[in-house]
């Protein structure tokens, strides 16, 4: 990214070292918590009077949901088909999920999206609201668990093809390309044109800050990237907002398919846990799956006629809005500062934008007008055939992915016990993740391949400092 872009857009001079960005990636919301719970802290500037709301939301996010009917009626209604019985099972310690290990067929913190091409005029019209055309027998997501007396939709395995990539200095690194294998399908054959896409659960930190970035700021990023004419052409997804019954920009999910955190949360309750809400009041079952109407549900008039009440959903939204980003570490080390310079020179900052500012939000003062360092532009980018899933979602095509934020990425191993990255967890470390970049990032990837080993180590040290 050229200096003029950042100067014009954010009115500050691009620092020459990482230290100049400071250590508070989330502004005043940042937490200095380290270790296994680094992703699970409330925004540091959240008033004590609001921390109870955070804790209540945390309890519904963390604790398991149960089958209805149950004496635990505040959290019953699980299933009958689902991927997990609690949000925390996928977002482990509010962090990153992982694919099943080879030979395993239970993908607890990874799910598989599925859909078919829109061919008829009616299906193309449907895309405005649903973004995809669900697979006829299984819907838009394979659910590999079920309550007693119900049968899971199927099982998921991941197989890998491995190949080596060489650096200019002769060093080599092995990459692995995943292949999804669905088996034990219980509700008939898949449509022959079914498109599959594996998705691991992303970290929960800083989501309220990302929600607070103004639409105009995001549109300005689109304009500036076009003006720079460097081959970086991010664009906004346009998705359906179920609350306003209108199209708006997408912010959340690997392809920016959800517009707001409350809709993201409600969609996860519905798709991942089989729990209805006023936003998604219908069980996530296809017409072939009659068990959804035959088995008891947890709908209650005391809970707005659905399984998760608006009150509880609002607590979960508040919790997901106020999970803090941990502070940066090791910013004074020369290797980290060298890595920051390389990050800028290689062009990574063109999409992983270092600094943004949140809008004024009177109703959420902790998130309001914060200078943050998320390392994302929130835009869709063509990442090339190597990372393509071939599955469109609203305006996002099969090659496009939303730029994931990098803040807190250096904490992944201590929080989650692994270093699997990218949308399907194929990368086993940060360098593998970098080398899967293609499309708009092809030039930057080639610059990384030309780096010396010390410079490659510096780049990774910088990323681990975030």
C-alpha positions as MATLAB code, in Angstrom:
seq = 'XXXXXXXXXXXXXXXXXXXXXXXXXXXXXXXXXXXXXXXXXXXXXXXXXXXXXXXXXXXXXXXXXXXXXXXXXXXXXXXXXXXXXXXXXXXXXXXXXXXXXXXXXXXXXXXXXXXXXXXXXXXXXXXXXXXXXXXXXXXXXXXXXXXXXXXXXXXXXXXXXXXXXXXXXXXXXXXXXXXXXXXXXXXXXXXXXXXXXXXXXXXXXXXXXXXXXXXXXXXXXXXXXXXXXXXXXXXXXXXXXXXXXXXXXXXXXXXXXXXXXXXXXXXXXXXXXXXXXXXXXXXXXXXXXXXXXXXXXXXXXXXXXXXXXXXXXXXXXXXXXXXXXXXXXXXXXXXXXXXXXXXXXXXXXXXXXXXXXXXXXXXXXXXXXXXXXXXXXXXXXXXXXXXXXXXXXXXXXXXXXXXXXXXXXXXXXXXXXXXXXXXXXXXXXXXXXXXXXXXXXXXXXXXXXXXXXXXXXXXXXXXXXX';
ca = [
       0.000    0.000    0.000;
       1.358    3.458   -0.855;
       1.997    5.954    1.918;
      -0.379    8.431    0.310;
      -3.273    6.026    0.866;
      -2.838    5.797    4.600;
      -2.000    9.460    5.005;
      -5.057   10.576    3.069;
      -7.441    8.106    4.650;
      -6.353    8.115    8.256;
      -4.389   11.376    8.559;
      -1.304    9.917   10.177;
       2.211    9.190    8.987;
       2.989    5.556    8.338;
       5.337    4.350   11.067;
       8.700    2.884   10.126;
       8.558    0.323   12.949;
       5.866   -1.810   14.509;
       6.379   -0.040   17.837;
       4.833    3.120   16.359;
       1.478    1.355   16.097;
       1.459    0.807   19.856;
       0.492   -2.315   21.708;
      -3.249   -1.721   22.148;
      -4.668   -3.339   19.019;
      -8.219   -2.793   20.231;
      -7.684    0.750   21.474;
      -9.028    1.334   24.972;
     -10.879   -1.989   24.832;
      -7.598   -3.982   24.735;
      -6.797   -6.462   27.468;
      -3.357   -7.297   28.853;
      -4.480  -10.832   29.691;
      -2.124  -13.506   28.376;
      -2.150  -17.294   28.385;
      -5.040  -19.638   27.657;
      -7.775  -17.107   28.462;
      -6.338  -14.232   26.425;
      -9.385  -14.201   24.090;
     -12.027  -14.430   26.831;
     -11.785  -11.079   28.602;
     -14.316   -8.225   28.471;
     -13.392   -4.907   26.880;
     -11.028   -3.207   29.299;
     -13.058    0.019   29.257;
     -16.400   -1.726   29.858;
     -17.989   -0.189   32.983;
     -18.427   -2.479   35.971;
     -22.184   -1.952   35.675;
     -22.122   -3.649   32.257;
     -19.874   -6.558   33.170;
     -22.815   -8.517   34.527;
     -24.429   -8.375   31.067;
     -21.147   -9.669   29.627;
     -21.049  -12.521   32.149;
     -24.653  -13.523   31.458;
     -23.952  -13.602   27.721;
     -20.825  -15.646   28.417;
     -22.822  -18.254   30.324;
     -25.196  -18.842   27.406;
     -22.251  -18.891   24.993;
     -20.192  -21.304   27.091;
     -22.642  -23.777   28.637;
     -24.247  -26.636   26.696;
     -27.802  -26.580   25.391;
     -30.007  -29.617   25.960;
     -32.803  -31.500   24.258;
     -36.384  -30.369   24.867;
     -38.412  -30.808   26.921;
     -36.183  -30.215   29.929;
     -36.328  -28.652   33.366;
     -33.457  -26.476   32.109;
     -35.965  -24.593   30.004;
     -33.798  -21.491   29.532;
     -31.407  -23.492   27.398;
     -33.396  -26.356   25.936;
     -34.332  -26.935   22.298;
     -31.084  -28.449   20.993;
     -31.369  -30.061   17.565;
     -32.826  -32.381   16.476;
     -29.929  -32.013   13.995;
     -26.885  -30.000   14.992;
     -23.108  -29.596   14.772;
     -22.458  -28.922   18.450;
     -24.361  -28.384   21.700;
     -22.582  -25.170   22.712;
     -21.012  -22.150   21.036;
     -17.781  -22.582   22.996;
     -17.272  -26.056   21.507;
     -16.527  -24.498   18.117;
     -15.033  -21.192   19.283;
     -12.782  -22.948   21.776;
     -11.949  -20.469   24.569;
     -13.460  -17.861   22.214;
     -10.758  -18.721   19.714;
     -10.121  -20.580   16.521;
     -11.526  -23.945   15.493;
      -9.655  -26.690   13.651;
     -10.389  -29.400   11.093;
     -10.627  -33.052   12.121;
      -7.327  -34.856   12.176;
      -6.768  -37.321    9.356;
      -8.750  -40.485    9.978;
     -11.274  -38.718   12.228;
     -14.838  -38.154   11.063;
     -16.147  -35.797   13.744;
     -15.552  -32.171   12.844;
     -16.573  -30.530   16.110;
     -15.148  -27.068   15.385;
     -15.408  -27.204   11.592;
     -18.555  -27.387    9.513;
     -19.338  -27.905    5.863;
     -21.468  -25.442    3.935;
     -23.315  -26.807    0.925;
     -25.437  -25.400   -1.856;
     -26.303  -25.869   -5.520;
     -26.112  -23.418   -8.437;
     -29.043  -21.078   -9.023;
     -30.390  -22.036  -12.432;
     -34.037  -20.999  -12.578;
     -35.319  -17.433  -12.416;
     -37.033  -18.248   -9.120;
     -33.769  -19.499   -7.627;
     -31.910  -16.400   -8.800;
     -34.507  -14.223   -7.104;
     -34.138  -16.290   -3.938;
     -30.411  -15.453   -3.824;
     -31.254  -11.877   -2.847;
     -32.499  -13.129    0.535;
     -30.712  -16.433    1.133;
     -27.429  -15.828   -0.684;
     -27.273  -19.502   -1.700;
     -29.616  -22.235   -2.907;
     -29.556  -24.973   -0.242;
     -28.862  -28.559   -1.229;
     -32.376  -30.128   -1.520;
     -31.914  -32.990    0.958;
     -29.507  -31.485    3.500;
     -29.928  -27.717    3.367;
     -27.028  -25.270    3.455;
     -24.967  -27.009    6.150;
     -24.194  -30.649    6.959;
     -25.155  -31.413   10.559;
     -23.188  -34.393   11.795;
     -24.820  -34.837   15.225;
     -28.391  -35.523   16.331;
     -30.404  -35.955   19.513;
     -31.589  -39.462   20.507;
     -34.242  -40.852   18.135;
     -32.838  -38.756   15.301;
     -30.156  -39.632   12.760;
     -27.250  -37.294   11.932;
     -27.128  -36.103    8.352;
     -23.731  -37.668    7.773;
     -20.060  -37.672    8.688;
     -17.146  -35.534    7.505;
     -13.597  -36.583    6.727;
     -10.771  -34.511    5.326;
      -8.069  -36.026    3.117;
      -4.957  -34.137    2.033;
      -2.712  -33.991   -0.998;
       0.762  -32.725   -0.113;
       3.299  -30.861   -2.234;
       6.472  -28.855   -1.679;
       7.037  -25.161   -2.374;
      10.579  -23.812   -2.698;
      12.021  -20.480   -1.583;
      14.614  -18.693   -3.700;
      17.386  -19.628   -1.258;
      16.627  -23.340   -1.624;
      14.499  -23.762    1.476;
      11.354  -25.850    1.140;
       8.001  -25.990    2.863;
       5.243  -28.571    2.503;
       1.688  -27.409    1.827;
      -1.404  -29.610    2.039;
      -4.557  -29.278   -0.034;
      -7.731  -30.650    1.577;
     -10.421  -32.773    0.010;
     -13.770  -33.137    1.779;
     -15.255  -36.616    1.980;
     -18.866  -36.931    3.173;
     -20.072  -40.406    4.124;
     -22.902  -42.194    5.927;
     -25.373  -39.761    4.392;
     -28.740  -40.555    5.986;
     -31.235  -38.589    3.899;
     -30.467  -39.585    0.345;
     -27.864  -38.787   -2.273;
     -26.442  -35.310   -2.668;
     -27.532  -33.261   -5.651;
     -24.947  -33.928   -8.411;
     -24.012  -30.229   -8.593;
     -23.538  -29.764   -4.834;
     -20.827  -27.281   -3.907;
     -19.039  -27.889   -0.598;
     -17.002  -25.509    1.540;
     -15.266  -26.349    4.819;
     -15.256  -23.590    7.452;
     -13.436  -23.602   10.785;
     -14.751  -21.343   13.535;
     -12.921  -17.975   13.583;
     -11.831  -16.161   16.779;
     -14.435  -14.049   18.582;
     -12.181  -11.165   19.653;
     -12.833   -7.582   18.564;
     -16.054   -8.305   16.681;
     -17.913   -5.363   18.175;
     -15.150   -3.043   17.015;
     -15.361   -4.413   13.487;
     -19.134   -3.939   13.584;
     -18.519   -0.316   14.603;
     -16.457    0.648   11.537;
     -18.617    2.953    9.450;
     -19.916    1.988    6.031;
     -18.316    5.109    4.616;
     -14.885    4.057    5.898;
     -15.278    0.678    4.188;
     -16.442    2.294    0.951;
     -13.460    4.630    1.110;
     -11.153    1.616    1.325;
     -12.757    0.238   -1.842;
     -12.238    3.548   -3.647;
      -8.653    3.974   -2.491;
      -7.635    0.477   -3.543;
      -8.980    1.129   -7.027;
      -7.173    4.461   -7.190;
      -3.888    2.858   -6.127;
      -4.142    0.595   -9.219;
      -1.859   -2.048   -7.699;
      -4.047   -5.035   -8.522;
      -5.849   -4.913   -5.162;
      -9.578   -4.525   -5.804;
     -11.501   -5.320   -2.638;
     -15.260   -5.053   -2.669;
     -18.114   -5.216   -0.213;
     -20.522   -8.106   -0.048;
     -24.211   -7.161   -0.062;
     -26.368   -9.446    2.071;
     -29.867   -9.723    3.487;
     -30.618   -8.214    6.891;
     -33.477  -10.245    8.376;
     -34.339   -7.518   10.889;
     -34.664   -4.644    8.430;
     -35.827   -6.819    5.500;
     -33.344   -5.092    3.238;
     -29.977   -5.555    1.591;
     -26.957   -4.151    3.420;
     -23.215   -4.724    3.521;
     -21.829   -7.974    4.923;
     -19.201   -7.931    7.659;
     -19.015  -11.341    9.353;
     -18.217  -14.872    8.251;
     -15.464  -16.068    5.931;
     -17.239  -14.507    2.935;
     -18.821  -11.597    4.836;
     -22.219  -13.269    4.544;
     -23.769  -11.765    7.696;
     -24.426   -8.036    8.269;
     -24.586   -7.794   12.072;
     -23.403   -9.677   15.114;
     -26.901  -10.427   16.346;
     -27.776  -11.984   12.988;
     -24.483  -13.893   12.980;
     -25.253  -15.184   16.492;
     -28.837  -16.123   15.638;
     -27.752  -17.860   12.432;
     -25.197  -19.897   14.400;
     -27.817  -20.869   16.964;
     -30.061  -22.026   14.128;
     -27.551  -23.738   11.859;
     -24.997  -25.041   14.354;
     -27.198  -25.915   17.356;
     -30.630  -26.342   15.762;
     -32.119  -23.618   17.980;
     -34.762  -21.180   16.748;
     -35.032  -17.447   17.456;
     -37.268  -14.621   16.298;
     -34.679  -13.910   13.584;
     -34.652  -17.532   12.403;
     -37.878  -19.109   13.724;
     -37.828  -22.227   11.534;
     -35.766  -25.325   12.326;
     -32.790  -25.790   10.000;
     -34.215  -28.890    8.308;
     -34.909  -29.683    4.698;
     -38.403  -30.784    3.579;
     -37.170  -34.395    3.539;
     -36.268  -34.265    7.237;
     -39.660  -34.733    8.872;
     -38.067  -35.370   12.274;
     -37.963  -31.614   12.856;
     -41.744  -31.494   13.043;
     -42.180  -34.927   14.644;
     -39.864  -34.521   17.660;
     -40.494  -32.114   20.573;
     -39.018  -28.624   20.358;
     -38.164  -26.024   22.966;
     -40.476  -23.278   21.722;
     -42.078  -21.366   24.571;
     -44.424  -18.414   24.743;
     -42.278  -17.191   27.624;
     -39.349  -17.096   25.185;
     -41.034  -15.118   22.386;
     -42.482  -18.338   20.961;
     -39.052  -19.710   19.996;
     -36.184  -21.598   21.662;
     -33.762  -18.771   22.420;
     -35.543  -15.658   23.638;
     -34.739  -12.152   22.445;
     -33.468  -11.371   25.934;
     -30.945  -14.197   25.890;
     -29.964  -13.468   22.287;
     -29.274   -9.848   23.256;
     -27.027  -10.995   26.094;
     -25.073  -13.210   23.687;
     -24.811  -10.317   21.232;
     -23.457   -8.037   23.978;
     -20.923  -10.692   24.944;
     -19.742  -11.187   21.363;
     -19.489   -7.421   20.877;
     -17.259   -6.885   23.909;
     -14.696   -9.694   23.813;
     -11.406   -7.811   24.030;
      -8.384   -8.071   21.769;
      -5.197   -8.891   23.726;
      -2.319   -6.436   23.624;
       0.627   -6.900   21.305;
       3.863   -8.408   22.569;
       7.572   -8.090   21.759;
       7.088   -4.868   19.788;
      10.513   -3.582   20.845;
      12.435   -6.516   19.391;
      14.460   -5.600   16.268;
      13.305   -8.783   14.502;
       9.648   -7.830   15.043;
      10.259   -4.278   13.842;
      12.057   -5.600   10.766;
       9.060   -7.860   10.124;
       6.707   -4.852   10.255;
       8.745   -3.075    7.604;
       8.722   -6.189    5.417;
       4.960   -6.585    5.936;
       4.471   -3.101    4.480;
       7.058   -3.454    1.706;
       5.673   -6.793    0.506;
       2.211   -5.263    0.197;
       0.407   -7.220    2.917;
      -0.960   -3.979    4.401;
      -2.926   -3.306    1.222;
      -5.617   -5.725    2.452;
      -4.565   -6.264    6.070;
      -4.977   -2.548    6.814;
      -3.131   -1.707   10.050;
      -5.238    1.136   11.409;
      -8.921    2.056   11.361;
     -11.250    4.069   13.563;
     -14.658    3.063   14.835;
     -17.683    5.317   14.476;
     -19.411    7.080   17.342;
     -21.884    4.705   19.015;
     -23.805    6.344   21.847;
     -25.493    3.043   22.730;
     -22.141    1.204   22.957;
     -19.706    3.755   24.396;
     -16.901    1.249   25.056;
     -16.664    0.597   21.294;
     -17.186    4.201   20.216;
     -14.520    6.256   18.404;
     -11.682    3.829   19.051;
      -8.451    3.835   17.036;
      -7.816    0.165   16.396;
      -5.263   -2.025   14.615;
      -7.196   -5.009   13.238;
      -5.113   -5.665   10.092;
      -8.146   -6.109    7.873;
     -10.097   -4.054    5.351;
     -13.265   -6.177    5.824;
     -13.488   -6.514    2.041;
     -13.793   -9.450   -0.337;
     -10.708  -10.287   -2.400;
      -9.999  -12.820   -5.121;
      -7.479  -15.153   -3.476;
      -6.860  -17.337   -6.515;
      -7.687  -20.894   -7.500;
      -5.596  -22.469   -4.752;
      -7.867  -21.206   -1.976;
     -11.090  -21.195   -4.013;
     -14.043  -23.178   -2.713;
     -16.052  -22.591   -5.904;
     -19.123  -21.719   -3.833;
     -20.724  -18.257   -4.217;
     -22.417  -16.544   -1.279;
     -24.478  -13.442   -2.056;
     -22.074  -11.314   -4.174;
     -18.954  -13.230   -3.135;
     -17.827  -15.603   -5.853;
     -16.057  -18.920   -5.435;
     -12.582  -17.318   -5.413;
     -13.350  -14.538   -2.944;
     -12.813  -14.350    0.819;
     -13.125  -11.542    3.316;
      -9.751  -10.367    4.637;
      -9.525  -11.943    8.107;
      -8.267   -9.666   10.906;
      -4.796  -10.557   12.169;
      -4.988   -8.986   15.623;
      -4.315  -11.510   18.386;
      -3.101  -14.163   15.920;
       0.108  -14.690   17.876;
      -1.908  -16.036   20.816;
      -3.486  -18.889   18.832;
      -1.306  -21.730   20.082;
      -1.519  -20.855   23.769;
      -5.308  -20.308   23.583;
      -6.268  -23.166   21.265;
      -3.329  -25.557   21.359;
      -2.787  -25.513   17.590;
      -1.679  -23.271   14.750;
      -4.162  -24.205   12.009;
      -5.102  -21.221    9.843;
      -7.204  -20.201    6.820;
     -10.907  -20.857    6.293;
     -10.558  -24.645    6.346;
      -7.561  -24.991    8.658;
      -5.313  -26.398    5.910;
      -2.329  -24.242    6.945;
      -0.432  -25.709    9.894;
       1.498  -22.529   10.610;
       1.606  -18.894    9.559;
       4.103  -19.352    6.725;
       1.919  -22.021    5.138;
      -1.013  -19.599    5.384;
       1.005  -16.870    3.649;
       2.043  -19.185    0.821;
      -1.545  -20.175    0.042;
      -2.247  -16.565   -0.963;
      -2.894  -16.129   -4.678;
      -5.046  -14.010   -6.972;
      -4.765  -10.402   -5.842;
      -2.059  -11.475   -3.357;
       0.054  -13.417   -5.875;
       2.650  -10.676   -6.177;
       3.032  -10.387   -2.406;
       3.358  -14.170   -2.058;
       6.124  -14.204   -4.686;
       7.991  -11.528   -2.734;
       7.837  -13.765    0.338;
       9.254  -16.662   -1.692;
      12.197  -14.416   -2.562;
      12.956  -13.439    1.045;
      16.028  -14.732    2.848;
      15.474  -17.071    5.776;
      16.216  -14.338    8.368;
      13.690  -12.037    6.704;
      11.084  -14.820    6.600;
      11.625  -15.398   10.311;
      11.274  -11.654   10.940;
       7.974  -11.540    9.052;
       6.596  -14.419   11.137;
       7.899  -12.798   14.330;
       5.965   -9.670   13.462;
       2.765  -11.641   12.859;
       3.248  -13.461   16.151;
       3.600  -10.084   17.895;
       0.044   -9.118   16.937;
];
